[in-house]
Amino acid sequence: MRKVVGIVCLAALTCGAALAENATVSSKSRSAIFSKQTAVLDRRSASQYEYSSRLVPQTDFSGSLALPRASTSQYRGIYLPVAEELARKHRIPQVLFVRLIQQESAWNPLAISHKGAIGLAQLMPGTAKYLRVDPYDPMQNLEGGARYLREQYDTFGSWQLALAAYNAGPGAVRNHGGVPPYRETQNYVRKIMGFSG
């Protein structure tokens, strides 16, 4: 009886070792097959969808900044070419500056906010004085707005933070280490950057 049990155990061990070896080979084979299949899919997908306009992110490249396409404004009046030229002059993405003016004043050169911001770029009197521009002169107001936005970008290194500083002030951006948690400022930045919600 011992002999029979010994033979059965030996047979079980031998079969178990063989199965384990086959399982290892099988796993390696499956891994190799999977790698080959995914490589084919990767190559095919890369070329297959390369020119699919439906899958290309909608962006508008202005300088080095990619902004989602969105209506910049319906305004096509005399101040638009001036704003675009000032954006180029101060190395600001044009669409960003156009959206800023749309958001700030809706292109109304006579706009005055409840906080006292004046004109197209909605410059505060102290900011206009600092920039040495007449906030009531639409051309100087746009010049001041472009210079101030560029100054904020040079200070903070990102257009998102520059917009937050333009809206809430550079001190608020510094104090919060980023876009301040003010709903108005967060919505302002989102809207001008072209992100809804």
DRENVEX-992587 format. One record per atom (N, C-alpha, C, O, CB): x, y, z. Coordinates in steps of 0.2 Angstrom, whole numbers, padded with zeros to 4 digits, always signed. Glycine has a CB too. Layout:
XYZ ...
***
This chain:
+0004-0006+0000 +0000+0000+0000 +0004+0006+0000 +0003+0011-0003 -0005+0000+0006 +0010+0006+0004 +0014+0012+0004 +0017+0013-0003 +0018+0019-0005 +0020+0011+0009 +0018+0008-0006 +0021+0008-0013 +0016+0012-0018 +0019+0016-0022 +0023+0001-0016 +0010+0010-0017 +0005+0013-0022 +0004+0020-0020 +0004+0025-0025 -0002+0009-0021 +0004+0022-0014 +0003+0029-0012 +0010+0033-0014 +0009+0039-0016 +0003+0030-0004 +0015+0030-0013 +0022+0033-0016 +0022+0035-0023 +0024+0040-0025 +0028+0029-0014 +0019+0030-0027 +0019+0031-0034 +0014+0036-0036 +0015+0040-0040 +0017+0024-0038 +0008+0036-0033 +0003+0041-0034 +0006+0048-0033 +0005+0053-0036 -0003+0040-0030 +0009+0049-0027 +0012+0055-0025 +0018+0057-0030 +0018+0063-0032 +0015+0055-0018 +0022+0053-0032 +0027+0054-0037 +0024+0056-0044 +0026+0061-0047 +0032+0048-0038 +0019+0053-0046 +0015+0055-0052 +0012+0062-0051 +0012+0066-0056 +0010+0049-0054 +0009+0063-0046 +0006+0070-0045 +0011+0075-0045 +0010+0081-0048 +0002+0070-0038 +0017+0074-0042 +0022+0079-0042 +0025+0080-0049 +0026+0086-0051 +0028+0077-0037 +0026+0075-0052 +0028+0076-0059 +0023+0079-0064 +0025+0084-0067 +0030+0069-0062 +0017+0078-0063 +0012+0081-0067 +0011+0088-0065 +0011+0093-0069 +0005+0078-0066 +0012+0090-0059 +0011+0097-0056 +0017+0101-0059 +0016+0107-0061 +0011+0097-0049 +0023+0098-0059 +0029+0102-0062 +0028+0103-0069 +0030+0108-0071 +0035+0098-0060 +0026+0098-0073 +0025+0099-0080 +0019+0104-0081 +0020+0108-0086 +0022+0092-0083 +0014+0104-0077 +0009+0109-0078 +0011+0116-0077 +0010+0121-0080 +0003+0108-0074 +0015+0117-0071 +0018+0123-0070 +0023+0126-0075 +0022+0132-0077 +0022+0123-0063 +0027+0121-0078 +0031+0123-0083 +0027+0126-0089 +0029+0131-0092 +0036+0117-0085 +0022+0122-0091 +0017+0124-0097 +0014+0131-0095 +0013+0135-0100 +0012+0118-0098 +0012+0132-0089 +0009+0138-0087 +0013+0144-0088 +0011+0149-0091 +0006+0138-0080 +0020+0143-0086 +0025+0148-0087 +0026+0150-0094 +0026+0155-0097 +0031+0146-0084 +0027+0144-0098 +0028+0145-0106 +0022+0149-0109 +0022+0153-0113 +0029+0139-0109 +0016+0146-0106 +0010+0149-0109 +0009+0156-0107 +0007+0160-0112 +0004+0145-0106 +0010+0158-0101 +0010+0165-0099 +0015+0170-0103 +0013+0175-0105 +0012+0166-0092 +0021+0167-0104 +0026+0171-0108 +0023+0171-0115 +0024+0176-0119 +0033+0167-0108 +0020+0166-0118 +0018+0166-0125 +0012+0171-0125 +0012+0175-0130 +0015+0159-0127 +0008+0171-0121 +0002+0176-0121 +0004+0183-0120 +0002+0187-0124 -0003+0174-0115 +0009+0184-0116 +0012+0191-0115 +0015+0193-0122 +0014+0199-0124 +0017+0191-0110 +0019+0189-0125 +0022+0190-0132 +0017+0192-0137 +0017+0197-0141 +0027+0185-0134 +0012+0187-0137 +0006+0188-0142 +0003+0195-0141 +0001+0199-0145 +0001+0183-0142 +0001+0196-0135 -0002+0203-0133 +0002+0209-0135 +0000+0214-0137 -0003+0203-0125 +0009+0208-0133 +0013+0214-0135 +0013+0215-0143 +0013+0221-0145 +0020+0213-0133 +0013+0210-0147 +0013+0210-0154 +0007+0213-0156 +0006+0218-0161 +0014+0204-0157 +0001+0211-0153 -0005+0214-0155 -0006+0221-0154 -0009+0225-0158 -0011+0210-0152 -0004+0223-0148 -0005+0230-0146 +0000+0235-0150 -0002+0240-0152 -0003+0231-0139 +0006+0232-0152 +0010+0236-0156 +0007+0237-0163 +0007+0243-0166 +0017+0232-0157 +0004+0232-0166 +0000+0233-0172 -0005+0238-0171 -0006+0242-0176 -0003+0226-0175 -0009+0237-0166 -0015+0242-0165 -0012+0249-0164 -0015+0254-0167 -0019+0240-0159 -0006+0250-0160 -0004+0257-0159 -0002+0260-0166 -0003+0266-0167 +0002+0256-0155 +0002+0256-0170 +0004+0258-0177 -0002+0260-0181 -0002+0265-0184 +0009+0253-0180 -0007+0256-0181 -0013+0257-0185 -0017+0263-0183 -0019+0267-0187 -0017+0250-0186 -0018+0263-0177 -0022+0269-0174 -0018+0275-0175 -0022+0280-0177 -0023+0268-0166 -0012+0275-0174 -0008+0282-0175 -0009+0284-0182 -0010+0290-0183 -0001+0281-0174 -0009+0280-0187 -0010+0282-0194 -0017+0283-0196 -0019+0287-0200 -0006+0278-0199 -0021+0278-0194 -0028+0278-0195 -0032+0284-0193 -0036+0287-0197 -0032+0272-0192 -0031+0287-0188 -0034+0293-0185 -0030+0299-0186 -0032+0304-0183 -0036+0291-0178 -0025+0299-0189 -0020+0305-0190 -0024+0311-0192 -0023+0316-0190 -0015+0303-0194 -0028+0310-0197 -0032+0316-0201 -0039+0316-0199 -0043+0319-0202 -0031+0315-0208 -0041+0313-0194 -0048+0313-0192 -0050+0320-0188 -0048+0320-0182 -0050+0307-0187 -0053+0324-0191 -0054+0331-0188 -0059+0330-0182 -0059+0335-0178 -0058+0335-0194 -0063+0325-0182 -0068+0324-0176 -0064+0323-0170 -0066+0325-0164 -0072+0319-0178 -0058+0320-0170 -0054+0318-0164 -0048+0323-0163 -0045+0323-0158 -0051+0311-0165 -0047+0328-0167 -0042+0333-0166 -0045+0338-0161 -0050+0341-0162 -0040+0337-0172 -0041+0340-0155 -0044+0345-0151 -0045+0351-0154 -0040+0353-0158 -0039+0345-0145 -0050+0355-0152 -0051+0361-0155 -0047+0366-0151 -0049+0368-0146 -0059+0363-0155 -0042+0369-0154 -0038+0374-0151 -0036+0379-0156 -0036+0378-0162 -0031+0371-0149 -0035+0385-0153 -0033+0391-0157 -0026+0393-0155 -0026+0395-0149 -0038+0396-0157 -0021+0392-0159 -0014+0393-0157 -0013+0400-0158 -0013+0403-0164 -0009+0388-0160 -0011+0404-0153 -0009+0411-0153 -0003+0411-0149 -0003+0411-0143 -0015+0415-0150 +0003+0412-0152 +0009+0412-0149 +0010+0405-0147 +0009+0400-0150 +0010+0417-0143 +0012+0404-0140 +0013+0397-0138 +0007+0395-0133 +0008+0390-0130 +0020+0397-0133 +0002+0398-0134 -0004+0397-0129 -0009+0394-0134 -0011+0396-0139 -0006+0403-0126 -0011+0388-0132 -0017+0384-0135 -0023+0386-0131 -0024+0383-0126 -0016+0377-0136 -0028+0389-0134 -0034+0390-0131 -0040+0387-0135 -0040+0386-0141 -0036+0398-0131 -0045+0384-0131 -0050+0381-0135 -0054+0386-0139 -0054+0392-0137 -0055+0378-0130 -0056+0384-0145 -0060+0389-0149 -0066+0390-0146 -0070+0386-0143 -0061+0386-0156 -0068+0397-0146 -0074+0399-0143 -0075+0406-0146 -0070+0409-0149 -0074+0400-0135 -0081+0408-0146 -0082+0415-0149 -0078+0420-0145 -0079+0420-0139 -0090+0416-0149 -0074+0424-0149 -0070+0429-0145 -0075+0435-0144 -0075+0438-0138 -0064+0431-0149 -0079+0436-0148 -0084+0441-0147 -0087+0443-0154 -0085+0441-0159 -0081+0448-0144 -0093+0446-0154 -0096+0447-0160 -0094+0454-0162 -0096+0457-0168 -0104+0447-0159 -0090+0458-0158 -0088+0465-0160 -0084+0465-0166 -0079+0461-0166 -0085+0468-0153 -0085+0469-0170 -0081+0470-0176 -0079+0478-0177 -0078+0480-0183 -0084+0467-0182 -0080+0482-0172 -0079+0489-0173 -0072+0491-0173 -0067+0487-0174 -0083+0492-0167 -0071+0498-0172 -0065+0501-0173 -0059+0499-0168 -0053+0500-0169 -0066+0508-0173 -0061+0497-0162 -0056+0495-0157 -0053+0488-0158 -0048+0487-0155 -0060+0496-0150 -0057+0484-0162 -0054+0477-0162 -0047+0477-0165 -0043+0473-0163 -0059+0473-0166 -0046+0480-0171 -0039+0480-0174 -0034+0483-0169 -0028+0481-0169 -0039+0484-0181 -0036+0488-0166 -0031+0491-0161 -0029+0486-0155 -0024+0485-0154 -0035+0498-0158 -0034+0483-0153 -0033+0478-0148 -0029+0472-0150 -0024+0470-0147 -0040+0475-0145 -0030+0470-0156 -0026+0465-0159 -0019+0467-0160 -0014+0463-0159 -0029+0462-0166 -0018+0473-0163 -0011+0476-0164 -0007+0476-0157 -0001+0475-0157 -0011+0483-0167 -0011+0479-0152 -0008+0480-0145 -0006+0473-0142 -0001+0472-0139 -0012+0483-0140 -0010+0468-0144 -0008+0461-0141 -0002+0459-0145 +0002+0456-0141 -0014+0456-0143 -0001+0460-0151 +0005+0458-0155 +0011+0462-0152 +0016+0459-0150 +0004+0459-0162 +0010+0468-0151 +0015+0473-0148 +0018+0470-0142 +0024+0470-0140 +0013+0480-0148 +0013+0468-0137 +0015+0466-0131 +0016+0458-0130 +0016+0456-0124 +0010+0469-0126 +0016+0455-0135 +0017+0448-0135 +0012+0444-0131 +0013+0440-0127 +0024+0446-0133 +0005+0446-0132 +0000+0443-0129 -0004+0439-0134 -0005+0442-0139 -0005+0448-0125 -0006+0433-0133 -0011+0430-0137 -0017+0434-0139 -0020+0436-0135 -0013+0423-0135 -0018+0435-0146 -0023+0440-0148 -0030+0438-0145 -0034+0442-0142 -0023+0441-0155 -0031+0432-0146 -0038+0429-0144 -0039+0430-0136 -0045+0432-0134 -0039+0422-0145 -0034+0430-0132 -0034+0431-0125 -0036+0438-0123 -0040+0440-0119 -0028+0429-0122 -0032+0443-0127 -0033+0450-0125 -0040+0452-0128 -0044+0456-0125 -0028+0454-0129 -0042+0450-0134 -0049+0451-0136 -0055+0449-0131 -0059+0452-0130 -0050+0448-0143 -0054+0443-0129 -0059+0440-0124 -0058+0444-0118 -0064+0445-0115 -0057+0433-0122 -0053+0446-0116 -0052+0450-0109 -0056+0457-0110 -0060+0459-0106 -0045+0452-0108 -0055+0460-0116 -0059+0466-0117 -0067+0465-0117 -0071+0469-0115 -0057+0470-0124 -0068+0460-0121 -0075+0458-0121 -0078+0457-0114 -0084+0459-0113 -0076+0451-0125 -0075+0453-0110 -0077+0452-0103 -0077+0458-0099 -0082+0459-0095 -0072+0446-0100 -0072+0462-0100 -0071+0468-0095 -0077+0473-0097 -0080+0476-0092 -0065+0471-0096 -0078+0475-0103 -0082+0480-0105 -0087+0479-0110 -0091+0484-0112 -0078+0486-0107 -0087+0473-0113 -0091+0472-0119 -0090+0477-0125 -0094+0479-0128 -0098+0472-0117 -0083+0480-0125 -0081+0484-0130 -0084+0491-0129 -0085+0495-0134 -0082+0482-0137 -0086+0493-0123 -0089+0500-0122 -0084+0504-0119 -0082+0503-0113 -0095+0499-0117 -0082+0509-0123 -0076+0513-0121 -0078+0518-0115 -0074+0521-0111 -0074+0518-0126 -0085+0519-0114 -0087+0523-0108 -0089+0519-0102 -0092+0522-0097 -0094+0527-0111 -0088+0512-0102 -0090+0508-0096 -0086+0510-0090 -0080+0512-0090 -0088+0501-0098 -0090+0510-0085 -0087+0512-0078 -0090+0507-0073 -0096+0506-0073 -0088+0519-0075 -0086+0503-0070 -0089+0497-0066 -0091+0500-0059 -0090+0506-0057 -0084+0492-0064 -0095+0496-0055 -0097+0498-0048 -0091+0499-0044 -0092+0503-0038 -0102+0493-0045 -0085+0496-0045 -0079+0497-0041 -0075+0503-0044 -0070+0505-0041 -0075+0491-0041 -0077+0506-0049 -0073+0512-0052 -0068+0511-0058 -0065+0515-0060 -0070+0515-0046 -0068+0505-0060 -0064+0503-0066 -0067+0506-0072 -0073+0507-0073 -0063+0495-0067 -0062+0509-0076 -0064+0513-0082 -0062+0511-0089 -0057+0508-0089 -0061+0520-0081 -0067+0511-0094 -0065+0510-0101 -0065+0503-0103 -0067+0499-0100 -0059+0513-0102 -0062+0502-0109 -0062+0496-0112 -0059+0491-0108 -0061+0485-0108 -0059+0497-0119 -0053+0492-0106 -0049+0487-0102 -0051+0487-0094 -0048+0484-0090 -0042+0488-0103 -0055+0492-0093 -0058+0492-0086 -0052+0493-0081 -0051+0490-0076 -0062+0486-0084 -0048+0499-0082 -0042+0500-0078 -0045+0504-0072 -0049+0509-0072 -0037+0505-0082 -0042+0502-0066 -0044+0506-0060 -0040+0513-0060 -0034+0513-0063 -0042+0502-0053 -0042+0518-0057 -0038+0524-0058 -0031+0524-0056 -0027+0527-0059 -0042+0530-0054 -0030+0520-0050 -0023+0519-0048 -0019+0516-0053 -0013+0517-0053 -0023+0516-0041 -0021+0511-0056 -0018+0507-0061 -0016+0511-0067 -0011+0511-0069 -0022+0500-0063 -0021+0515-0069 -0020+0519-0075 -0015+0525-0073 -0011+0526-0077 -0027+0523-0077 -0015+0527-0067 -0010+0532-0065 -0003+0529-0065 +0002+0531-0068 -0011+0535-0058 -0002+0523-0062 +0004+0519-0062 +0006+0518-0069 +0012+0518-0071 +0003+0512-0058 +0002+0516-0074 +0004+0515-0081 +0005+0521-0085 +0007+0521-0091 -0002+0510-0084 +0003+0527-0082 +0003+0533-0085 -0001+0534-0092 +0002+0536-0097 +0011+0535-0087 -0007+0531-0091 -0012+0532-0097 -0018+0535-0094 -0020+0535-0088 -0013+0525-0100 -0021+0538-0099 -0028+0542-0098 -0033+0536-0099 -0034+0534-0104 -0029+0548-0102 -0036+0534-0093 -0041+0528-0094 -0047+0530-0098 -0051+0526-0100 -0043+0526-0087 -0049+0537-0099 -0054+0539-0103 -0053+0539-0110 -0058+0540-0114 -0057+0546-0100 -0047+0539-0112 -0045+0539-0119 -0045+0531-0121 -0041+0527-0119 -0038+0542-0120 -0049+0529-0126 -0050+0522-0127 -0043+0519-0130 -0042+0513-0128 -0055+0521-0133 -0039+0523-0134 -0033+0520-0136 -0028+0519-0130 -0025+0514-0130 -0030+0524-0142 -0027+0524-0126 -0023+0523-0120 -0025+0518-0116 -0021+0515-0112 -0022+0530-0117 -0032+0518-0115 -0035+0512-0110 -0033+0505-0113 -0031+0501-0109 -0042+0513-0110 -0033+0504-0119 -0031+0498-0122 -0024+0497-0121 -0022+0491-0119 -0033+0497-0129 -0020+0502-0123 -0013+0501-0122 -0011+0499-0114 -0007+0495-0113 -0009+0508-0124 -0014+0503-0110 -0013+0502-0103 -0015+0494-0101 -0011+0491-0097 -0017+0507-0098 -0021+0492-0103 -0023+0485-0102 -0018+0480-0104 -0017+0475-0101 -0030+0484-0105 -0016+0481-0111 -0011+0476-0113 -0005+0476-0110 -0002+0471-0108 -0010+0478-0121 -0002+0482-0108 +0004+0482-0104 +0003+0479-0097 +0008+0476-0095 +0006+0490-0103 -0002+0481-0094 -0003+0478-0087 -0004+0470-0087 -0001+0467-0083 -0010+0481-0084 -0008+0468-0092 -0008+0460-0093 -0002+0457-0094 +0000+0452-0091 -0013+0459-0099 +0002+0460-0099 +0009+0457-0100 +0013+0458-0094 +0017+0453-0092 +0012+0461-0106 +0013+0463-0090 +0017+0464-0084 +0015+0458-0079 +0019+0455-0076 +0015+0471-0081 +0008+0456-0079 +0006+0451-0074 +0009+0444-0077 +0011+0440-0073 -0001+0451-0074 +0009+0443-0083 +0012+0437-0086 +0019+0437-0084 +0022+0431-0082 +0011+0437-0094 +0023+0442-0085 +0030+0442-0084 +0031+0441-0076 +0036+0438-0075 +0033+0449-0086 +0027+0443-0072 +0027+0442-0065 +0026+0435-0063 +0030+0431-0059 +0023+0446-0061 +0020+0432-0066 +0018+0425-0063 +0019+0419-0068 +0019+0414-0066 +0011+0426-0062 +0021+0421-0074 +0024+0416-0079 +0018+0411-0082 +0020+0406-0085 +0028+0411-0075 +0012+0413-0081 +0006+0409-0084 +0001+0414-0086 -0001+0419-0082 +0004+0403-0080 -0003+0413-0091 -0008+0417-0093 -0014+0416-0088 -0018+0421-0087 -0011+0416-0100 -0015+0411-0086 -0020+0409-0081 -0019+0414-0075 -0024+0417-0072 -0021+0402-0079 -0013+0414-0072 -0012+0418-0066 -0012+0425-0068 -0014+0430-0064 -0005+0416-0063 -0009+0427-0074 -0010+0434-0076 -0017+0437-0076 -0018+0442-0074 -0006+0435-0083 -0021+0433-0079 -0028+0435-0079 -0031+0435-0072 -0035+0440-0071 -0033+0430-0083 -0029+0431-0068 -0032+0431-0061 -0029+0437-0057 -0033+0441-0054 -0029+0425-0057 -0023+0439-0059 -0020+0445-0056 -0023+0451-0059 -0024+0456-0055 -0012+0445-0057 -0025+0451-0065 -0028+0457-0069 -0035+0458-0065 -0037+0464-0064 -0029+0456-0076 -0038+0453-0064 -0045+0453-0061 -0045+0455-0053 -0048+0459-0051 -0049+0447-0062 -0041+0451-0049 -0041+0451-0042 -0036+0455-0039 -0036+0457-0033 -0041+0444-0039 -0031+0457-0043 -0025+0460-0041 -0019+0455-0040 -0020+0449-0038 -0026+0464-0034 -0013+0457-0041 -0007+0453-0040 -0006+0451-0033 -0004+0445-0032 -0001+0456-0042 -0008+0455-0028 -0007+0453-0021 -0012+0447-0019 -0009+0442-0016 -0009+0459-0016 -0018+0446-0022 -0022+0441-0021 -0019+0434-0024 -0019+0429-0021 -0029+0442-0024 -0016+0435-0030 -0013+0429-0033 -0007+0427-0028 -0006+0421-0027 -0011+0430-0040 -0003+0431-0026 +0003+0430-0022 +0000+0426-0015 +0003+0421-0013 +0007+0436-0020 -0004+0430-0012 -0007+0427-0006 -0010+0420-0006 -0009+0416-0001 -0012+0432-0003 -0013+0419-0011 -0016+0412-0012 -0012+0407-0016 -0014+0401-0016 -0023+0413-0016 -0006+0409-0018 -0002+0405-0022 -0005+0402-0028 -0003+0396-0030 +0000+0399-0017 -0009+0406-0031 -0012+0404-0038 -0018+0408-0039 -0019+0413-0036 -0014+0396-0037 -0023+0405-0043 -0029+0409-0044 -0033+0409-0037 -0034+0404-0034 -0034+0405-0049 -0035+0415-0035 -0038+0415-0028 -0045+0412-0029 -0048+0411-0034 -0040+0423-0027 -0047+0409-0023 -0053+0406-0022 -0060+0410-0023 -0065+0408-0020 -0054+0401-0016 -0059+0415-0026 -0065+0420-0027 -0069+0417-0033 -0066+0416-0039 -0063+0427-0028 -0075+0416-0032 -0080+0414-0038 -0079+0418-0044 -0078+0416-0050 -0087+0413-0036 -0079+0425-0043 -0079+0430-0049 -0072+0429-0052 -0073+0429-0059 -0079+0437-0046 -0067+0428-0049 -0060+0428-0052 -0060+0421-0056 -0057+0421-0061 -0055+0428-0047 -0062+0416-0053 -0062+0409-0056 -0066+0409-0062 -0064+0406-0067 -0064+0404-0051 -0072+0412-0062 -0076+0412-0068 -0073+0416-0073 -0073+0415-0079 -0083+0414-0066 -0070+0422-0071 -0067+0426-0076 -0061+0423-0080 -0061+0423-0086 -0064+0432-0072 -0057+0419-0076 -0051+0416-0079 -0054+0411-0084 -0051+0410-0089 -0047+0413-0074 -0059+0407-0081 -0061+0401-0085 -0064+0404-0092 -0063+0401-0097 -0067+0397-0081 -0068+0409-0091 -0071+0412-0097 -0066+0414-0102 -0067+0413-0108 -0076+0417-0095 -0062+0418-0100 -0057+0421-0105 -0052+0416-0108 -0050+0416-0114 -0053+0427-0101 -0050+0411-0104 -0046+0405-0106 -0050+0401-0111 -0048+0397-0115 -0044+0401-0101 -0057+0402-0111 -0061+0398-0116 -0064+0392-0114 -0066+0388-0118 -0057+0397-0122 -0064+0391-0107 -0067+0385-0104 -0074+0386-0101 -0074+0391-0097 -0062+0382-0099 -0079+0383-0103 -0085+0384-0100 -0086+0381-0094 -0082+0376-0092 -0091+0382-0105 -0091+0383-0090 -0093+0379-0084 -0090+0383-0078 -0091+0381-0072 -0090+0373-0084 
***
